[in-house]
Amino acid sequence: MISEAQFQKEIDIIIANALREDVGDGDHSSLACIPKDAKGEAKLLVKEDCIIAGLDFAKQVFQHIDGNSEIDFKAKDGDALKVGDIAFTLKSNSQSILKGERLVLNAMQRMSAIATKTKAFTDVLEGTKTKILDTRKTTPGFRALEKWAVKIGGGVNHRFALYDMIMLKDNHIDFAGGVDQAIQKTQAYLKQNNLDLKIIVEARDINEIQKIIQHNGIHRILIDNFSFEDTCKAVQLIGDFCETESSGGITLSSARDYADCGVDYISSGALTHSVYNVDLSLKAI
């Protein structure tokens, strides 16, 4: 996984690029109507029950735009809020509030939706050892915020990108000539390049699992698109050889059955690619 410093760098890039995209050479609507030195206050209004996420991001955005911005949080990331709740109040330059409004709302609405969905999975998995994982199925340019939201909702981040973990999936295995060859080539590559990266290998059937467990140095086996019954067999076969992860169309209604098989993780792309934004609004006070 990437370091906290690397993660913060990704957040800084998102803020800078989003403001470049949205503001360009100036918010001319505000510049035309509002005096440069005007001060204003606003509140973030929750208009839909949710797990709130992105409060710290909002603070970073407004302080990036105006270092004198003051935010008074009425909740913290991960809190369950209801319709009518106020998440924070803001005091800042009026032009600065309007400059950051859309970025903050776009981010928080999506982050809160992801956190809410993730929390639903963690609730279903409560009492088991299984944790819910995200994937790389994220919005381009927005990944760091979506993965941050997963953590706020109680989930666990998978690898951040292609560079911080090895994951040998079906295409890698087929191009390499088989699962044995893919593992051998990967381990040779890591040694030659002096890289210390964890290796996850996808298994498509029990036969591939039997091959994978003949190799040392495997961090996790991805039990992909297995039935509930075959997942239980796979977990028993793998034992304590390495970590286990189930994936492939697992929903809230089926997650508990897979968890009861004893897998360490369930990964779900739907946490980030299939959510509807939570309704939030920034209102002047």
Backbone as JSON, one array per atom type, in Angstrom:
{
  "sequence": "MISEAQFQKEIDIIIANALREDVGDGDHSSLACIPKDAKGEAKLLVKEDCIIAGLDFAKQVFQHIDGNSEIDFKAKDGDALKVGDIAFTLKSNSQSILKGERLVLNAMQRMSAIATKTKAFTDVLEGTKTKILDTRKTTPGFRALEKWAVKIGGGVNHRFALYDMIMLKDNHIDFAGGVDQAIQKTQAYLKQNNLDLKIIVEARDINEIQKIIQHNGIHRILIDNFSFEDTCKAVQLIGDFCETESSGGITLSSARDYADCGVDYISSGALTHSVYNVDLSLKAI",
  "N": [[0.84, -1.2, 0.0], [0.33, 2.34, -0.5], [2.14, 5.07, 1.05], [1.2, 7.34, 3.75], [2.04, 9.88, 3.12], [2.29, 9.73, 0.33], [-0.37, 9.26, -0.29], [-1.57, 11.65, 0.59], [-0.42, 13.35, -1.22], [-1.75, 12.58, -3.54], [-4.31, 13.51, -2.91], [-3.85, 16.27, -2.81], [-3.25, 16.72, -5.48], [-5.72, 16.13, -6.66], [-7.31, 18.23, -5.62], [-6.03, 20.52, -6.68], [-6.23, 20.03, -9.45], [-8.98, 19.8, -9.83], [-9.9, 22.36, -9.16], [-8.57, 23.82, -11.1], [-9.88, 22.83, -13.36], [-12.52, 23.68, -12.87], [-12.54, 26.39, -12.13], [-10.72, 27.79, -13.73], [-9.64, 30.7, -15.34], [-10.92, 32.29, -13.56], [-13.75, 32.76, -11.34], [-16.09, 34.15, -12.76], [-18.75, 34.86, -12.42], [-19.04, 35.26, -9.64], [-17.02, 37.15, -9.28], [-18.07, 39.27, -10.66], [-20.35, 40.0, -9.2], [-19.89, 40.07, -6.42], [-18.24, 41.77, -3.84], [-14.68, 41.92, -3.46], [-13.65, 41.8, -0.86], [-15.72, 40.84, 0.68], [-17.28, 39.05, 3.33], [-18.52, 35.82, 4.29], [-20.9, 33.31, 5.44], [-21.67, 29.85, 5.66], [-23.5, 26.72, 5.61], [-23.28, 23.16, 5.73], [-25.77, 21.21, 4.65], [-27.49, 18.26, 5.37], [-29.41, 16.25, 3.36], [-30.34, 13.75, 3.1], [-30.46, 10.61, 4.7], [-27.39, 9.25, 5.81], [-24.0, 7.9, 5.87], [-21.71, 10.14, 6.71], [-19.09, 11.52, 4.77], [-15.96, 12.93, 3.86], [-15.52, 15.29, 5.17], [-13.08, 16.18, 6.23], [-11.75, 16.48, 3.84], [-13.22, 18.6, 2.73], [-12.45, 20.67, 4.43], [-9.75, 20.84, 3.72], [-10.0, 21.72, 1.08], [-11.29, 24.3, 1.27], [-9.43, 25.64, 2.83], [-7.26, 25.53, 1.18], [-8.08, 27.25, -0.84], [-8.56, 29.59, 0.6], [-6.69, 30.49, 3.14], [-7.58, 31.54, 5.54], [-10.01, 30.52, 6.09], [-12.58, 29.29, 8.22], [-13.75, 26.42, 9.71], [-16.35, 24.88, 11.39], [-16.93, 21.93, 12.67], [-19.77, 19.88, 12.97], [-20.05, 17.25, 13.08], [-18.27, 14.16, 12.54], [-16.19, 12.5, 10.11], [-17.64, 9.48, 9.05], [-19.73, 9.4, 10.79], [-23.19, 8.65, 11.36], [-25.61, 10.43, 9.82], [-28.69, 12.3, 9.68], [-31.54, 13.4, 7.73], [-31.7, 16.88, 7.56], [-29.73, 17.39, 9.41], [-26.81, 19.3, 10.29], [-23.67, 19.33, 8.95], [-21.33, 20.85, 8.99], [-20.34, 24.25, 9.71], [-19.27, 27.18, 8.0], [-16.96, 29.86, 7.79], [-15.77, 32.35, 5.75], [-14.11, 34.12, 3.07], [-16.47, 35.44, 0.84], [-16.38, 35.05, -1.96], [-14.54, 32.96, -2.02], [-15.93, 30.89, -0.76], [-17.9, 30.32, -2.67], [-16.28, 29.56, -4.76], [-15.23, 27.15, -3.93], [-17.43, 25.61, -3.43], [-18.79, 23.79, -5.33], [-16.85, 21.81, -5.87], [-16.47, 20.73, -3.29], [-19.07, 19.77, -2.7], [-19.54, 17.95, -4.86], [-17.54, 16.07, -4.3], [-18.07, 15.26, -1.61], [-20.7, 14.3, -1.77], [-20.43, 12.02, -3.35], [-18.45, 10.6, -1.92], [-19.8, 10.19, 0.51], [-21.87, 8.55, -0.32], [-20.44, 6.25, -1.04], [-19.25, 5.59, 1.42], [-21.54, 5.05, 2.89], [-22.6, 2.8, 1.58], [-20.48, 1.03, 1.96], [-20.5, 0.81, 4.75], [-22.88, -0.58, 5.05], [-22.15, -3.1, 4.11], [-20.16, -3.76, 6.01], [-21.72, -3.97, 8.27], [-23.3, -6.2, 7.65], [-21.33, -8.13, 7.66], [-20.56, -8.22, 10.26], [-19.42, -9.86, 13.18], [-18.14, -11.9, 11.92], [-14.88, -12.92, 10.65], [-14.36, -11.71, 8.32], [-13.49, -9.09, 6.1], [-14.48, -6.2, 4.2], [-13.37, -5.28, 0.99], [-12.2, -2.72, -1.26], [-11.72, -2.01, -4.81], [-9.83, -1.51, -7.91], [-11.71, -0.37, -9.49], [-12.54, 2.42, -9.99], [-13.37, 5.96, -10.23], [-11.68, 7.63, -12.78], [-8.98, 9.73, -11.88], [-10.07, 10.33, -9.44], [-9.64, 8.48, -7.57], [-8.29, 8.39, -5.03], [-9.99, 9.75, -3.25], [-12.26, 8.14, -3.34], [-11.33, 5.73, -2.31], [-10.6, 6.59, 0.18], [-13.12, 7.15, 1.2], [-14.16, 4.55, 1.39], [-12.64, 3.54, 3.52], [-13.55, 5.24, 5.54], [-16.14, 4.3, 5.75], [-15.71, 1.92, 7.02], [-14.5, -0.1, 5.62], [-11.76, -1.82, 3.93], [-8.84, -0.81, 2.24], [-7.82, -2.11, -0.86], [-5.03, -2.86, -3.0], [-3.6, 0.25, -4.07], [-3.01, 0.98, -6.67], [-1.58, -0.11, -9.8], [1.08, -0.31, -9.17], [1.74, -0.9, -6.5], [1.29, -3.44, -5.57], [1.36, -6.88, -6.51], [-0.88, -8.46, -8.63], [-1.94, -11.31, -9.98], [-3.97, -12.02, -12.45], [-6.55, -13.6, -14.5], [-5.87, -12.97, -17.22], [-3.1, -12.37, -17.05], [-2.16, -14.85, -16.24], [-2.92, -16.5, -18.38], [-1.52, -15.32, -20.53], [1.04, -15.79, -19.65], [1.25, -18.49, -19.86], [0.21, -20.23, -18.04], [-0.67, -20.88, -14.55], [1.49, -21.7, -12.92], [3.74, -20.85, -14.39], [3.24, -18.09, -14.45], [3.53, -17.34, -11.74], [6.2, -18.12, -11.26], [7.61, -16.49, -13.1], [6.93, -13.98, -12.12], [8.04, -13.97, -9.51], [10.73, -14.16, -10.18], [11.06, -11.77, -11.56], [10.58, -9.86, -9.52], [12.75, -10.38, -7.86], [14.93, -9.81, -9.56], [14.59, -7.1, -9.93], [14.77, -6.09, -7.44], [12.48, -5.7, -5.81], [9.98, -5.43, -3.32], [7.12, -6.62, -3.16], [3.81, -7.61, -2.39], [2.21, -10.65, -3.39], [-0.7, -11.52, -5.05], [-2.77, -14.08, -6.24], [-5.05, -15.0, -8.66], [-7.52, -17.51, -8.67], [-9.28, -19.72, -10.74], [-10.53, -22.08, -10.47], [-10.68, -25.12, -8.48], [-8.55, -26.7, -9.21], [-6.59, -24.86, -10.05], [-6.07, -23.64, -7.61], [-4.88, -25.74, -6.23], [-2.47, -25.84, -7.6], [-1.39, -23.29, -7.05], [-0.85, -23.35, -4.29], [1.42, -24.81, -4.15], [3.53, -23.18, -4.35], [5.85, -21.06, -2.7], [5.69, -17.89, -0.93], [3.3, -16.61, -1.6], [0.92, -14.2, -1.02], [-1.88, -13.91, -0.95], [-4.78, -15.68, -2.04], [-7.03, -15.22, -4.6], [-10.23, -16.05, -4.74], [-12.12, -16.43, -7.22], [-15.28, -15.77, -8.58], [-16.43, -18.15, -7.63], [-18.81, -20.61, -6.62], [-20.87, -20.6, -3.63], [-20.61, -23.09, -2.32], [-18.27, -24.15, -3.5], [-16.47, -22.24, -2.71], [-16.29, -22.67, 0.03], [-15.03, -25.18, -0.02], [-12.62, -24.41, -1.2], [-11.5, -22.69, 0.73], [-11.07, -24.48, 2.81], [-9.15, -26.12, 1.6], [-7.02, -24.34, 1.17], [-6.42, -23.53, 3.76], [-4.21, -22.44, 6.3], [-2.32, -21.52, 4.59], [-2.15, -19.09, 3.17], [-3.62, -15.76, 2.93], [-7.14, -15.36, 2.12], [-9.46, -14.39, -0.41], [-12.63, -13.53, -1.58], [-14.41, -12.89, -4.59], [-16.44, -11.42, -7.22], [-19.32, -10.61, -8.2], [-20.53, -10.58, -5.66], [-23.0, -9.71, -3.41], [-24.84, -7.56, -1.09], [-26.78, -9.26, -0.09], [-25.69, -11.77, -0.38], [-23.22, -11.73, 0.8], [-22.81, -12.5, 3.49], [-23.01, -15.28, 3.47], [-20.71, -16.04, 2.04], [-18.78, -15.02, 3.76], [-19.21, -16.67, 5.94], [-17.99, -18.93, 5.06], [-15.42, -18.58, 5.77], [-13.57, -16.89, 4.54], [-10.98, -14.4, 4.36], [-11.29, -11.91, 3.23], [-13.7, -10.04, 1.33], [-14.03, -8.76, -1.85], [-15.33, -5.95, -3.56], [-16.26, -4.33, -6.4], [-18.47, -2.81, -6.7], [-18.71, -1.1, -4.57], [-17.57, 1.29, -5.28], [-18.15, 1.74, -7.98], [-20.87, 1.64, -8.4], [-22.8, 3.49, -7.12], [-25.17, 5.9, -5.88], [-25.13, 9.35, -5.67], [-25.21, 10.96, -2.49], [-27.59, 13.25, -1.21], [-26.65, 16.41, -0.6], [-26.21, 19.79, 0.53], [-24.87, 23.07, 0.23], [-25.54, 25.81, 2.02], [-26.09, 29.3, 2.29], [-25.75, 31.2, 5.27]],
  "CA": [[0.0, 0.0, 0.0], [1.1, 3.57, -0.54], [2.32, 5.72, 2.34], [0.3, 8.46, 4.03], [2.54, 11.04, 2.37], [1.9, 9.53, -1.07], [-1.83, 9.41, -0.36], [-1.87, 13.08, 0.69], [-0.03, 13.96, -2.49], [-2.85, 12.33, -4.46], [-5.4, 14.42, -2.54], [-3.44, 17.6, -3.23], [-3.37, 16.76, -6.94], [-7.16, 16.2, -6.96], [-7.79, 19.58, -5.32], [-5.47, 21.47, -7.65], [-6.75, 19.77, -10.79], [-10.42, 20.09, -9.85], [-10.07, 23.81, -9.19], [-8.14, 24.24, -12.44], [-10.94, 22.47, -14.28], [-13.78, 24.36, -12.59], [-12.39, 27.84, -11.97], [-10.01, 28.35, -14.87], [-9.04, 32.01, -15.09], [-11.68, 33.03, -12.57], [-15.19, 32.57, -11.18], [-16.52, 35.47, -13.2], [-20.07, 35.16, -11.83], [-18.81, 35.83, -8.31], [-16.2, 38.35, -9.43], [-18.93, 40.36, -11.15], [-21.45, 40.33, -8.29], [-19.55, 40.07, -4.99], [-17.0, 42.51, -3.53], [-13.53, 41.08, -3.18], [-13.41, 41.66, 0.58], [-16.95, 40.43, 1.37], [-17.19, 37.85, 4.16], [-19.76, 35.08, 4.28], [-21.03, 32.1, 6.24], [-22.48, 28.82, 5.01], [-23.63, 25.46, 6.36], [-23.49, 21.97, 4.9], [-27.05, 20.62, 5.06], [-27.72, 16.87, 4.97], [-30.78, 16.12, 2.85], [-30.6, 12.31, 2.94], [-29.76, 9.82, 5.72], [-26.16, 8.71, 5.23], [-22.74, 7.96, 6.59], [-21.07, 11.32, 6.13], [-17.68, 11.33, 4.43], [-15.37, 14.02, 3.11], [-15.46, 16.52, 5.97], [-11.69, 16.62, 6.27], [-11.45, 16.94, 2.49], [-13.81, 19.93, 2.58], [-11.57, 21.61, 5.13], [-8.55, 21.04, 2.9], [-10.36, 22.51, -0.11], [-11.54, 25.7, 1.61], [-8.2, 26.26, 3.31], [-6.42, 25.69, -0.01], [-8.56, 28.44, -1.54], [-8.42, 30.74, 1.5], [-6.09, 29.99, 4.38], [-8.27, 32.09, 6.71], [-11.32, 29.87, 6.24], [-12.83, 28.65, 9.52], [-14.81, 25.4, 9.64], [-16.8, 24.36, 12.69], [-17.55, 20.64, 12.39], [-20.85, 19.42, 13.84], [-19.98, 15.79, 13.0], [-16.97, 13.7, 12.05], [-16.29, 11.51, 9.05], [-18.06, 8.17, 9.53], [-20.94, 9.5, 11.6], [-24.48, 8.45, 10.7], [-26.39, 11.66, 9.92], [-30.06, 12.2, 9.19], [-32.07, 14.55, 7.01], [-31.82, 18.08, 8.37], [-28.52, 17.61, 10.21], [-25.79, 20.21, 9.77], [-22.38, 18.65, 9.09], [-20.38, 21.87, 9.42], [-20.56, 25.63, 9.3], [-18.05, 27.72, 7.39], [-16.77, 31.3, 7.68], [-14.68, 32.6, 4.81], [-14.38, 35.1, 2.04], [-17.65, 34.99, 0.09], [-15.95, 34.52, -3.25], [-13.87, 31.69, -1.77], [-16.97, 29.88, -0.48], [-18.53, 29.94, -3.94], [-15.27, 28.92, -5.59], [-15.03, 25.77, -3.48], [-18.72, 24.95, -3.17], [-19.11, 22.66, -6.19], [-15.87, 20.75, -5.64], [-16.77, 20.09, -2.0], [-20.31, 19.01, -2.8], [-19.34, 16.8, -5.74], [-16.72, 15.07, -3.61], [-18.73, 14.74, -0.41], [-21.89, 13.54, -2.13], [-19.99, 10.68, -3.79], [-17.78, 9.93, -0.81], [-20.81, 9.76, 1.5], [-22.58, 7.4, -0.9], [-19.54, 5.1, -0.94], [-19.13, 5.24, 2.84], [-22.83, 4.48, 3.31], [-22.68, 1.44, 1.03], [-19.45, 0.23, 2.63], [-20.99, 0.53, 6.11], [-23.9, -1.63, 4.95], [-21.42, -4.37, 4.02], [-19.51, -4.07, 7.28], [-22.78, -4.4, 9.2], [-23.66, -7.57, 7.28], [-20.22, -9.02, 7.98], [-20.26, -8.16, 11.69], [-19.42, -11.15, 13.85], [-17.26, -12.8, 11.19], [-13.53, -12.36, 10.51], [-14.24, -11.21, 6.95], [-13.51, -7.65, 5.9], [-14.85, -5.8, 2.83], [-12.3, -4.6, 0.27], [-12.51, -2.04, -2.5], [-10.96, -2.48, -5.98], [-9.37, -0.42, -8.78], [-12.83, 0.06, -10.32], [-12.81, 3.74, -9.45], [-13.48, 7.04, -11.2], [-10.34, 8.15, -13.11], [-8.64, 11.01, -11.29], [-10.82, 10.52, -8.2], [-9.47, 7.24, -6.8], [-7.89, 8.58, -3.63], [-11.17, 10.11, -2.45], [-13.17, 6.99, -3.25], [-10.74, 4.77, -1.38], [-10.72, 7.23, 1.5], [-14.51, 6.95, 1.62], [-14.3, 3.15, 1.79], [-12.09, 3.42, 4.88], [-14.47, 5.93, 6.45], [-17.29, 3.42, 5.93], [-15.33, 0.72, 7.76], [-13.89, -1.08, 4.74], [-10.3, -1.88, 3.83], [-8.34, -0.53, 0.9], [-7.02, -3.07, -1.58], [-3.91, -2.1, -3.56], [-4.03, 1.55, -4.56], [-2.84, 1.05, -8.11], [-0.82, -1.23, -10.37], [2.48, -0.29, -8.78], [2.02, -1.17, -5.09], [1.03, -4.84, -5.26], [1.23, -7.77, -7.67], [-2.1, -9.26, -8.71], [-1.92, -12.13, -11.19], [-5.34, -12.39, -12.79], [-6.67, -14.59, -15.58], [-5.11, -12.6, -18.42], [-1.68, -12.55, -16.78], [-1.9, -16.28, -16.19], [-3.04, -17.05, -19.73], [-0.4, -14.82, -21.34], [2.29, -16.4, -19.16], [1.26, -19.91, -20.2], [-0.34, -21.02, -16.94], [-0.49, -20.3, -13.23], [2.85, -21.96, -12.44], [4.65, -19.97, -15.11], [3.0, -16.7, -14.03], [4.13, -17.16, -10.42], [7.66, -18.21, -11.39], [8.1, -15.29, -13.78], [6.74, -12.84, -11.22], [9.04, -14.02, -8.45], [12.03, -13.86, -10.79], [11.02, -10.33, -11.87], [10.73, -9.12, -8.27], [14.13, -10.57, -7.39], [15.83, -9.11, -10.48], [14.4, -5.66, -9.79], [14.88, -5.77, -6.02], [11.18, -5.17, -5.4], [9.31, -6.14, -2.24], [5.69, -6.44, -3.37], [3.0, -8.78, -2.08], [1.67, -11.33, -4.57], [-2.02, -12.12, -5.0], [-2.99, -14.88, -7.44], [-6.46, -15.36, -8.88], [-7.8, -18.9, -9.02], [-10.57, -19.86, -11.4], [-11.12, -23.36, -10.07], [-9.94, -25.83, -7.44], [-7.3, -27.19, -9.8], [-5.59, -23.78, -9.98], [-5.69, -23.47, -6.2], [-3.92, -26.8, -5.91], [-1.18, -25.45, -8.18], [-0.88, -22.1, -6.37], [-0.35, -23.65, -2.95], [2.71, -25.48, -4.26], [4.55, -22.13, -4.44], [6.05, -20.2, -1.53], [5.7, -16.45, -1.17], [2.01, -16.1, -2.04], [0.29, -13.46, 0.08], [-3.33, -14.13, -0.91], [-5.41, -16.31, -3.2], [-8.31, -14.62, -4.96], [-11.18, -17.11, -5.11], [-12.93, -15.56, -8.08], [-16.48, -16.31, -9.22], [-16.74, -19.49, -7.14], [-20.08, -20.75, -5.91], [-20.73, -20.66, -2.18], [-20.13, -24.42, -1.94], [-16.87, -24.3, -3.92], [-15.67, -21.33, -1.89], [-16.03, -23.39, 1.29], [-14.02, -26.2, -0.33], [-11.36, -23.73, -1.47], [-10.97, -22.2, 1.99], [-10.56, -25.65, 3.53], [-7.94, -26.57, 0.91], [-5.95, -23.35, 1.39], [-6.06, -23.55, 5.17], [-3.45, -21.27, 6.73], [-1.23, -21.3, 3.63], [-2.11, -17.65, 2.9], [-4.91, -15.11, 3.04], [-8.12, -15.69, 1.09], [-10.34, -13.29, -0.82], [-13.69, -13.88, -2.52], [-14.88, -11.78, -5.42], [-17.24, -11.82, -8.37], [-20.77, -10.49, -8.09], [-21.03, -10.78, -4.3], [-23.87, -8.59, -3.04], [-25.18, -7.48, 0.33], [-27.6, -10.41, 0.3], [-24.92, -13.02, -0.41], [-21.91, -11.55, 1.43], [-22.68, -13.23, 4.75], [-22.77, -16.7, 3.16], [-19.29, -16.19, 1.69], [-18.03, -14.78, 4.99], [-19.34, -17.86, 6.79], [-17.03, -19.93, 4.57], [-14.15, -18.34, 6.44], [-12.63, -16.07, 3.78], [-10.48, -13.23, 5.08], [-11.78, -10.69, 2.59], [-14.59, -10.02, 0.16], [-13.8, -7.52, -2.6], [-16.52, -5.54, -4.32], [-16.14, -3.13, -7.21], [-19.71, -2.04, -6.59], [-18.56, -0.07, -3.54], [-17.18, 2.56, -5.89], [-18.64, 1.99, -9.34], [-22.33, 1.55, -8.49], [-23.46, 4.21, -6.03], [-25.87, 7.13, -6.24], [-24.69, 10.4, -4.77], [-26.05, 11.4, -1.38], [-28.07, 14.61, -1.4], [-26.1, 17.38, 0.34], [-26.33, 21.14, -0.01], [-24.18, 24.13, 0.96], [-26.48, 26.92, 2.07], [-25.66, 30.51, 2.97], [-26.39, 31.48, 6.56]],
  "C": [[0.88, 1.25, 0.0], [1.15, 4.22, 0.84], [1.3, 6.85, 2.51], [0.73, 9.69, 3.24], [2.17, 10.94, 0.89], [0.4, 9.76, -1.25], [-2.21, 10.9, -0.32], [-1.49, 13.8, -0.59], [-1.12, 13.77, -3.54], [-4.03, 13.28, -4.18], [-5.08, 15.84, -3.0], [-3.59, 17.77, -4.74], [-4.84, 16.88, -7.34], [-7.68, 17.61, -6.75], [-7.31, 20.57, -6.39], [-6.08, 21.28, -9.04], [-8.24, 20.1, -10.9], [-10.68, 21.59, -9.9], [-9.62, 24.39, -10.53], [-9.25, 24.0, -13.45], [-12.17, 23.37, -14.11], [-13.66, 25.89, -12.6], [-11.69, 28.49, -13.16], [-9.37, 29.68, -14.54], [-9.88, 32.88, -14.16], [-13.15, 32.66, -12.54], [-15.84, 33.92, -11.5], [-17.91, 35.84, -12.68], [-19.9, 35.83, -10.48], [-18.01, 37.13, -8.4], [-17.05, 39.55, -9.85], [-19.9, 40.87, -10.09], [-21.05, 40.58, -6.84], [-18.26, 40.84, -4.76], [-15.89, 41.58, -3.09], [-13.34, 40.81, -1.7], [-14.65, 41.23, 1.37], [-16.73, 39.12, 2.14], [-18.55, 37.14, 4.18], [-19.73, 33.87, 5.2], [-21.95, 31.13, 5.5], [-22.53, 27.58, 5.9], [-23.81, 24.32, 5.37], [-24.71, 21.24, 5.45], [-27.17, 19.2, 4.5], [-29.18, 16.71, 4.57], [-31.18, 14.67, 2.62], [-29.83, 11.57, 4.02], [-28.53, 9.17, 5.1], [-25.07, 8.56, 6.27], [-21.97, 9.11, 5.95], [-19.58, 11.06, 5.89], [-17.2, 12.52, 3.61], [-15.26, 15.32, 3.88], [-14.03, 17.06, 6.01], [-11.25, 17.13, 4.9], [-11.99, 18.35, 2.27], [-12.95, 20.99, 3.25], [-10.33, 21.9, 4.31], [-8.84, 21.92, 1.69], [-10.5, 23.99, 0.25], [-10.28, 26.39, 2.13], [-7.17, 26.39, 2.18], [-6.78, 26.97, -0.75], [-8.31, 29.7, -0.71], [-7.94, 30.22, 2.85], [-6.75, 30.5, 5.64], [-9.66, 31.48, 6.92], [-11.42, 29.18, 7.59], [-14.0, 27.69, 9.38], [-15.1, 24.88, 11.05], [-17.55, 23.06, 12.41], [-18.61, 20.31, 13.45], [-20.91, 17.89, 13.86], [-18.57, 15.44, 12.56], [-17.19, 12.66, 10.96], [-16.63, 10.14, 9.64], [-19.3, 8.21, 10.4], [-22.18, 9.23, 10.75], [-25.32, 9.71, 10.91], [-27.76, 11.47, 9.27], [-30.46, 13.48, 8.46], [-32.23, 15.73, 7.96], [-30.63, 18.37, 9.25], [-27.59, 18.59, 9.5], [-24.43, 19.54, 10.02], [-21.28, 19.63, 9.5], [-20.91, 23.25, 9.05], [-19.21, 26.21, 8.89], [-18.09, 29.24, 7.4], [-15.57, 31.53, 6.77], [-15.02, 33.79, 3.94], [-15.51, 34.59, 1.16], [-17.29, 34.41, -1.26], [-15.29, 33.15, -3.09], [-14.87, 30.57, -1.5], [-17.57, 29.38, -1.79], [-17.54, 29.23, -4.86], [-15.1, 27.44, -5.22], [-16.29, 24.96, -3.34], [-18.92, 23.69, -4.01], [-18.13, 21.51, -6.01], [-16.19, 19.99, -4.35], [-18.03, 19.25, -2.09], [-20.15, 17.78, -3.69], [-18.59, 15.68, -5.03], [-17.48, 14.44, -2.45], [-19.97, 13.92, -0.74], [-21.5, 12.12, -2.56], [-19.31, 9.92, -2.66], [-18.78, 9.41, 0.22], [-21.61, 8.57, 0.99], [-21.74, 6.13, -0.77], [-19.41, 4.64, 0.51], [-20.4, 4.57, 3.35], [-22.97, 3.04, 2.83], [-21.67, 0.52, 1.72], [-19.91, -0.15, 4.03], [-22.06, -0.55, 6.09], [-23.25, -3.0, 4.86], [-20.77, -4.73, 5.35], [-20.53, -4.52, 8.32], [-23.18, -5.85, 8.93], [-22.59, -8.56, 7.72], [-19.87, -9.03, 9.47], [-20.39, -9.53, 12.34], [-18.61, -12.21, 13.12], [-15.86, -12.18, 11.14], [-13.35, -11.64, 9.18], [-14.36, -9.7, 6.89], [-13.84, -7.35, 4.43], [-13.73, -4.96, 2.22], [-12.86, -3.83, -0.92], [-11.66, -2.63, -3.64], [-10.41, -1.27, -6.73], [-10.49, 0.09, -9.69], [-13.36, 1.39, -9.78], [-12.92, 4.77, -10.58], [-12.09, 7.59, -11.51], [-10.12, 9.55, -12.53], [-9.25, 11.26, -9.92], [-10.57, 9.37, -7.22], [-9.17, 7.47, -5.33], [-9.08, 8.91, -2.75], [-12.12, 8.93, -2.3], [-12.63, 5.94, -2.29], [-10.76, 5.31, 0.05], [-12.12, 7.0, 2.05], [-14.77, 5.52, 2.07], [-13.79, 2.96, 3.22], [-12.99, 4.09, 5.9], [-15.69, 5.06, 6.75], [-16.98, 2.11, 6.65], [-14.72, -0.37, 6.92], [-12.38, -0.99, 4.76], [-9.89, -1.6, 2.39], [-7.53, -1.7, 0.37], [-5.78, -2.32, -2.06], [-4.44, -0.77, -4.11], [-4.03, 1.6, -6.08], [-2.02, -0.16, -8.58], [0.57, -1.37, -9.78], [2.76, -0.75, -7.35], [1.68, -2.59, -4.66], [0.96, -5.63, -6.56], [-0.1, -8.51, -7.58], [-2.11, -10.0, -10.04], [-3.33, -12.63, -11.45], [-5.35, -13.28, -14.03], [-5.86, -14.24, -16.82], [-3.61, -12.75, -18.23], [-1.31, -14.03, -16.86], [-1.94, -16.89, -17.58], [-1.88, -16.59, -20.63], [0.92, -15.47, -20.95], [2.38, -17.88, -19.49], [0.74, -20.81, -19.1], [-0.01, -20.41, -15.6], [0.91, -20.54, -12.69], [3.85, -21.0, -13.08], [4.48, -18.52, -14.67], [3.66, -16.42, -12.68], [5.65, -17.16, -10.52], [8.24, -16.97, -12.04], [8.0, -14.06, -12.88], [7.8, -12.83, -10.13], [10.44, -13.72, -8.97], [12.14, -12.36, -11.08], [11.24, -9.5, -10.61], [12.16, -9.21, -7.76], [15.1, -9.76, -8.25], [15.77, -7.6, -10.29], [14.41, -5.18, -8.34], [13.61, -5.09, -5.49], [10.57, -6.06, -4.31], [7.81, -5.86, -2.32], [4.95, -7.74, -3.05], [2.38, -9.34, -3.36], [0.3, -11.92, -4.26], [-2.23, -12.87, -6.31], [-4.47, -15.25, -7.52], [-6.56, -16.83, -9.27], [-9.2, -19.0, -9.62], [-11.27, -21.16, -11.06], [-10.22, -24.01, -9.03], [-8.6, -26.31, -7.96], [-6.22, -26.11, -9.75], [-5.17, -23.51, -8.55], [-4.66, -24.51, -5.8], [-2.53, -26.49, -6.46], [-0.56, -24.29, -7.41], [-0.24, -22.45, -5.04], [0.93, -24.49, -2.97], [3.87, -24.47, -4.28], [4.64, -21.35, -3.13], [5.9, -18.74, -1.93], [4.4, -15.87, -1.69], [1.31, -15.44, -0.84], [-1.2, -13.77, 0.2], [-3.78, -14.84, -2.18], [-6.78, -15.68, -3.39], [-9.21, -15.73, -5.51], [-12.28, -16.43, -5.91], [-14.08, -16.3, -8.75], [-16.73, -17.78, -8.87], [-18.15, -19.48, -6.54], [-19.81, -20.77, -4.41], [-20.13, -22.0, -1.75], [-18.66, -24.6, -2.29], [-15.95, -23.37, -3.15], [-15.32, -22.0, -0.57], [-14.96, -24.46, 1.09], [-12.64, -25.56, -0.52], [-10.71, -23.25, -0.18], [-10.39, -23.35, 2.81], [-9.25, -26.14, 2.92], [-6.77, -25.63, 1.2], [-5.49, -23.34, 2.84], [-5.36, -22.28, 5.59], [-2.26, -20.99, 5.82], [-1.05, -19.81, 3.34], [-3.49, -17.06, 3.13], [-5.82, -15.54, 1.9], [-9.04, -14.5, 0.84], [-11.37, -13.82, -1.82], [-14.1, -12.66, -3.31], [-15.77, -12.34, -6.53], [-18.74, -11.78, -8.09], [-21.35, -10.73, -6.72], [-21.78, -9.53, -3.86], [-24.11, -8.57, -1.53], [-25.94, -8.72, 0.78], [-26.81, -11.71, 0.33], [-23.61, -12.93, 0.37], [-21.75, -12.39, 2.69], [-22.41, -14.71, 4.5], [-21.3, -16.94, 2.82], [-18.41, -15.97, 2.92], [-18.06, -16.0, 5.89], [-18.48, -19.02, 6.31], [-15.67, -19.76, 5.22], [-13.15, -17.53, 5.64], [-12.21, -14.85, 4.6], [-11.07, -11.94, 4.54], [-12.83, -11.01, 1.53], [-14.31, -8.7, -0.56], [-15.02, -7.24, -3.47], [-16.25, -4.24, -5.07], [-17.35, -2.23, -7.08], [-19.63, -0.96, -5.51], [-18.3, 1.3, -4.16], [-17.79, 2.81, -7.26], [-20.17, 1.98, -9.46], [-23.0, 2.19, -7.28], [-24.14, 5.45, -6.59], [-25.52, 8.19, -5.2], [-25.72, 10.73, -3.69], [-26.4, 12.88, -1.59], [-27.56, 15.51, -0.26], [-26.21, 18.76, -0.29], [-25.54, 22.12, 0.87], [-25.03, 25.38, 0.89], [-25.87, 28.11, 2.81], [-26.43, 30.69, 4.28], [-26.73, 32.96, 6.64]]
}
